C-alpha cells in the first residue's frame, strides 16, 4: 500500500516542517533534553535564543529530507514501509547531529550514552508532531472529500491532484487521484475508466462519451491516442513501435497495451517526450 498523496503535498510539507520546528523548540526549552541546560550558564531568555539556533539547524535535516521525498514522489509512489524507513533515517541523522553537538560542547561525555539519549529524544521531537499532523491531514482530506460529494458543482476536473468524472447529466459519479487513472476506453454511449488502487487494476463504467471527456481533459496530461482511447501520460512507461504501428505500454502490471492511431502519433509522441523531459528536471 502507498501513502496518501496529501501527506506529500507541498503545502502539507511546509506545515509539517514548521510545526515540527515549533514543537522541537518548545520541547527543548521545557524538557531540556541532551543535558542542554548545562551547555550555557546564561539566562532563560538567552538559552531560548541559543536553543532556537540549534533546533533550526537540526530541523534542516527534515527540510532536506522532505525536499528529496517530494521530488522522488513525482516519479515514484512511496509505500508505507519506505516511508517508515525514511522517517527512521531522519531520526538517525538528527540524532547524529545532536550527539556531535553535545560532545563538542561537553567533551567529557560518553559518546554512546549521548547517542542513545539523542535517539530517544529525537524520536519524541519528530514522531509526536508527525502523528498529530498525520491525523490532522487525514481529517482535512476526509472533510474535503465529504464536501466534494455533497457539493459536486463546487469542484472541477482540474482540482489539484484529482479528477472528477461526471455522467452526461453532469452528476458526479467517481473521483480519482490523477496518478491512479490509467486510460479511458470508449464503449458506445459509455466510457470504461481504467484505474488502479493499491496496484490492482479497477474499472468503472460511466454513461458519457469520449468526445465530451476529451474536452474536459484539454489542460491535463490525459490525451487522445486513438478514436477509442484517452491515456494518462503519467502512467505511460514506453512508446513502442512495431510492425503493426505505435503502441503504448503502461506502468501497471497486467495492463493492456494501447494502440496509437496514425493521426495521433505525432501529437502523442511530442507530448510524451515533453512530459518525460519535465519530469526529469
C-alpha positions in Angstrom: 0.0 0.0 0.0 1.1 3.5 -0.7 1.0 6.6 1.5 -1.9 9.1 0.6 -0.9 11.9 -1.8 -1.9 14.5 0.7 0.9 13.5 3.1 3.5 14.6 0.5 1.5 17.6 -0.7 3.7 20.8 -0.9 1.6 22.8 1.5 1.4 19.9 4.0 5.2 19.5 3.8 5.6 23.2 4.8 3.1 22.7 7.6 5.0 19.6 8.8 8.4 21.3 8.9 7.0 24.4 10.6 5.0 22.6 13.2 7.9 20.2 13.9 10.3 23.1 14.4 7.9 24.8 16.8 7.3 21.6 18.7 11.0 20.9 19.0 11.7 24.5 20.2 9.0 24.2 23.0 10.2 20.7 23.8 13.9 21.6 24.3 13.0 24.7 26.4 10.6 22.8 28.7 12.1 19.3 28.9 15.8 20.4 28.3 17.0 17.1 26.7 20.6 16.3 25.8 21.6 17.9 29.2 21.2 21.2 27.3 20.7 23.2 30.5 24.4 22.6 31.2 25.6 23.8 27.9 25.5 27.5 28.8 25.4 29.4 32.0 23.0 32.0 30.7 19.5 33.4 31.4 16.4 31.6 30.3 15.9 34.1 27.5 19.5 33.6 26.1 19.0 29.8 26.4 15.9 30.2 24.3 17.9 32.2 21.7 20.7 29.6 21.6 18.3 26.6 21.5 16.4 28.3 18.6 19.6 28.2 16.6 20.3 24.6 17.5 16.7 23.5 16.6 16.6 25.3 13.3 19.9 23.7 12.3 18.7 20.3 13.3 15.4 20.7 11.5 17.4 21.4 8.4 17.7 17.6 8.2 13.9 17.4 7.9 13.8 20.1 5.3 16.4 18.4 3.1 14.7 15.0 3.6 11.2 16.3 2.7 12.5 18.1 -0.4 14.1 14.9 -1.6 10.9 12.9 -0.8 8.8 15.5 -2.6 10.8 15.3 -5.9 11.2 11.5 -5.5 7.4 11.1 -5.2 7.0 12.9 -8.6 8.3 9.8 -10.3 7.7 7.0 -7.8 4.9 6.0 -5.5 6.0 5.8 -1.8 4.9 2.7 0.1 4.3 2.7 3.8 7.4 0.7 4.6 9.5 3.0 2.5 8.0 6.0 4.3 8.8 4.3 7.7 12.4 3.8 6.7 12.6 7.4 5.5 11.3 8.7 8.9 13.8 6.3 10.7 16.7 7.8 8.7 15.5 11.3 9.6 15.6 10.3 13.3 19.1 8.7 12.9 20.7 11.7 11.1 19.2 14.2 13.6 20.4 12.0 16.5 23.9 12.0 15.0 23.8 15.8 14.6 22.7 16.4 18.2 25.3 13.8 19.5 28.1 15.6 17.8 26.8 19.0 19.0 26.7 17.7 22.6 30.1 16.1 22.5 31.7 19.3 21.1 30.2 21.3 24.0 30.8 18.6 26.6 34.0 16.7 25.6 33.9 14.5 28.7 30.5 12.9 27.9 30.3 9.2 26.8 29.5 9.1 23.1 27.3 6.1 23.1 25.4 7.3 26.1 24.8 10.7 24.5 23.8 9.0 21.2 21.3 6.7 23.0 19.7 9.7 24.7 19.7 11.6 21.4 17.8 8.9 19.6 15.2 8.7 22.3 14.6 12.5 22.4 14.8 13.0 18.7 12.2 10.3 18.2 9.9 12.2 20.5 10.7 15.5 18.8 9.8 14.1 15.4 7.2 11.4 15.9 4.9 13.3 18.2 4.3 16.2 15.7 4.3 13.7 12.8 1.5 11.7 14.4 -0.5 14.8 15.2 -0.2 16.1 11.7 -0.9 12.8 10.0 -4.3 12.7 11.8 -4.9 16.3 11.0 -4.1 15.9 7.3 -6.3 12.8 7.2 -9.2 14.7 8.8 -8.8 17.6 6.4 -8.8 15.2 3.4 -11.9 13.4 4.7 -13.7 16.8 5.1 -12.7 17.8 1.6 -14.0 14.6 0.1 -17.2 14.9 2.0 -17.7 18.4 0.7 -17.0 17.2 -2.8 -19.7 14.6 -2.5 -22.2 17.0 -1.0 -21.4 19.9 -3.4 -20.2 18.4 -6.7 -20.7 21.6 -8.6 -18.1 23.4 -6.5 -15.4 21.1 -7.8 -14.0 20.9 -11.3 -12.0 18.3 -13.2 -8.9 20.4 -12.7 -8.9 20.2 -8.9 -5.3 19.8 -7.8 -4.2 16.2 -7.8 -7.7 14.8 -8.5 -10.1 14.1 -11.4 -13.9 14.2 -11.0 -15.9 12.2 -13.5 -19.5 13.2 -14.2 -22.1 11.4 -16.3 -23.8 13.0 -19.3 -26.3 14.8 -17.0 -23.4 16.4 -15.0 -23.8 14.2 -11.9 -20.6 13.4 -10.1 -20.1 9.6 -10.2 -16.5 9.0 -9.3 -13.4 11.0 -8.3 -9.8 9.7 -8.7 -6.4 11.0 -8.0 -4.6 12.0 -11.2 -2.0 9.3 -10.8 -4.5 6.4 -10.3 -6.1 7.0 -13.7 -4.6 4.9 -16.5 -6.8 5.3 -19.5 -10.4 5.7 -20.6 -12.0 3.4 -23.2 -15.0 4.2 -25.4 -17.9 1.8 -25.3 -20.8 3.0 -27.4 -22.7 5.6 -25.2 -20.5 4.7 -22.2 -16.8 5.0 -21.3 -14.9 2.5 -19.3 -12.5 4.2 -16.8 -9.4 2.0 -16.1 -7.6 3.0 -12.9 -5.5 1.4 -10.1 -5.9 1.0 -6.4 -3.0 -0.5 -4.4 -1.5 -1.8 -7.7 -4.8 -3.6 -8.6 -6.5 -2.6 -11.9 -10.1 -1.5 -11.5 -12.8 -0.4 -14.0 -15.7 1.9 -13.8 -18.5 2.2 -16.4 -19.7 5.7 -16.9 -22.5 6.9 -19.1 -20.8 9.6 -21.1 -18.8 9.9 -24.4 -15.1 10.0 -25.0 -15.6 13.2 -27.0 -17.2 15.0 -24.0 -14.4 13.9 -21.7 -11.7 14.9 -24.2 -12.8 18.5 -24.0 -12.7 18.5 -20.2 -9.1 17.0 -20.3 -7.6 19.6 -22.6 -5.5 21.2 -19.8 -4.3 17.9 -18.3 -1.9 15.1 -19.1 -4.7 12.9 -20.4 -4.6 12.9 -24.2 -6.3 11.1 -27.0 -4.2 8.4 -28.7 -6.9 6.6 -30.6 -10.6 7.0 -31.6 -11.4 4.6 -28.7 -8.9 5.7 -26.1 -7.7 8.6 -23.9 -4.5 7.8 -22.0 -2.9 9.4 -18.9 0.7 10.3 -19.8 1.6 10.0 -16.1 1.1 6.2 -16.4 2.9 5.7 -19.8 6.1 3.8 -19.4 7.1 3.1 -23.0 6.2 4.2 -26.5 6.9 1.1 -28.7 7.0 1.0 -32.5 6.4 -2.4 -34.1 5.3 -3.8 -37.4 1.7 -3.1 -36.6 2.3 0.5 -35.6 2.9 2.5 -32.4 1.8 1.1 -29.1 1.7 2.5 -25.5 2.9 0.4 -22.6 1.5 1.4 -19.2 3.3 1.1 -15.8 0.6 -1.1 -14.2 1.3 -4.8 -14.2 -1.3 -6.7 -16.3 -2.5 -3.6 -18.2 -3.2 -3.9 -21.9 -1.0 -2.1 -24.4 -2.9 0.7 -26.2 -2.7 1.3 -29.9 -1.8 4.8 -31.2 -3.6 5.8 -34.4 -1.6 7.3 -37.2 -3.5 10.6 -36.9 -2.4 10.9 -33.3 1.1 9.5 -33.4 3.0 12.8 -33.8 0.9 14.6 -31.2 1.2 11.8 -28.6 5.0 11.4 -29.3 5.6 15.1 -28.8 3.5 15.3 -25.7 5.1 12.2 -24.2 8.6 13.5 -24.8 7.8 16.9 -23.4 6.1 15.3 -20.4 9.1 12.9 -19.7 11.5 15.9 -20.0 9.6 17.9 -17.5 9.6 15.0 -15.0 13.4 14.7 -15.3 14.0 18.3 -14.4 
